[in-house]
C-alpha cells in the first residue's frame, strides 16, 4: 500500500470516528453554555454529575475494548461468525451491568454530592436558584432512569465504531446529539410553550436523545447495514468461555480507565475545596478537553482497529507502518490545536461565563489556560500510541503505566500542591501536562521496542 493510500485509509476511518466521538462532548459544551446561564452553581453541580456518569460508564470498557480487540482479530482472519458472537455476548453483559449502575446513580446521588462546597456561591445567584448539589442530584437521578437504554447503546455504538464502521457510528451519534442540542434549551428555558424545567430539562433532553440513538443502533444492526450483526440468539444465550475471554482482554483496560477517571474525579474534588468559582472554571476546561480528546481518540481508534485487523491477518509490518503514520498525523493536529487555543482563548472562555458573574470574569485564568493548551500535543500523541498498543493486546502494560502515573501525579502531586503548597488551578493543569508528556515518552519507547508484536490472545 502506498503512503498516500495509507493516509487516505487512516483518514477515512479516523475522521468519521473523530466527528462521532466529538459530538457527545460538543453536546456537553452546548449544555454547559445554557446551564451556565442559570448559575455558576448549577454549572458546577451538573458538571460533577457528568463526571460521576463518566466514571461509572468506564466499567463498560471491559466489554467495549475487550470485545474490539477480539472482534478485530476475528475480522482480520475473515471469521465473521466469531465476531458476531463476541458482539452479542458483550451487548448482553452490558445490559445486565446497567441495572446496578442505574440503582447506584439514583439512590447514591445525595452521598456522592456531599463533596461540593457551596459556602462561596456567587452573590449574583438569585435566591430562587437551586444549589449546585440539588442541580447535580436532579440531573443524575433523571438520567439514571434510562440507564439500560443508554448503557446498551453506548456498547453497541462503541463496537460498531471499533469494527471500522465509523460512518455508521457517526450517523447514530450525530443524530442523537443534534437532537439533544435542539431539545436542551427548549426544555431548560421553556421555549415554544414548553414548561421551564431548568436542570431537569437538560437531563430529560439527554434521555430522549439517547433513546432515539438506541433505536437507530438496532435498525442498523438488524438490517445488516454494518459489518456486525446483532443476533438475538447470541444475546439470550450466555457462553462462559466467551465471558472469560472478554474479561481477560477487557478488564485491564477497565481498571486502567477507572483509575484514570477516578483520579480525575478526586482531582475535581480537590478543585471543589478551592471554591465554587474555581470548580466552575475547571469544569469549563474539562469540557473543552473532552471535545479535543474525542478528536484524538478518533485517530487512536483508527490505529487500534487497523493494528488489530492487520495482526489478525498476520501483517505485522503493515500494522507498525500504519501506527507510525497515524502518530505523525495526530501530532500535527495537536500542534494546530495548541496554536489556535493560545490565539483565541478569550473567545473560548466567554462562551461559558456570564457578564453577571463578576467574580468569575475577574478570576485570573490566562496563565492557567496557556498551561491547559500545552497539555494537548502530548495528549494527542499518547492517545494514538496507546491505541496502537491496545489493538495489539498490550493491555497489561497500559494498565500498570496508568495506575502508576495516576498515583504519582494526579493524586500524589495534586494533593500536595492543593493542600500544602496551595498552587491553585495552574498547578492542577501543570501536573496534568507533566503526566501526559511522561506517559507519551514511556509508551512510545514500548511501541518502538516491538514487544507488542509477540502478544497472543
Secondary structure as UniProt FT lines:
FT   HELIX           3..36
FT   TURN            37..38
FT   HELIX           40..57
FT   HELIX           58..60
FT   HELIX           61..76
FT   TURN            77..78
FT   HELIX           80..112
FT   HELIX           113..115
FT   TURN            119..120
FT   TURN            123..124
FT   TURN            127..128
FT   HELIX           132..144
FT   TURN            145..146
FT   HELIX           147..162
FT   TURN            163..164
FT   HELIX           166..189
FT   HELIX           191..193
FT   HELIX           199..222
FT   TURN            223..224
FT   HELIX           232..236
FT   HELIX           240..272
FT   TURN            273..274
FT   HELIX           276..312
FT   TURN            313..314
FT   HELIX           316..343
FT   HELIX           345..350
FT   TURN            351..352
FT   TURN            355..356
FT   HELIX           358..361
FT   HELIX           366..391
FT   TURN            392..393
FT   HELIX           395..405
FT   HELIX           406..413
FT   HELIX           414..416
FT   HELIX           417..421
FT   HELIX           424..449
FT   HELIX           451..454
//
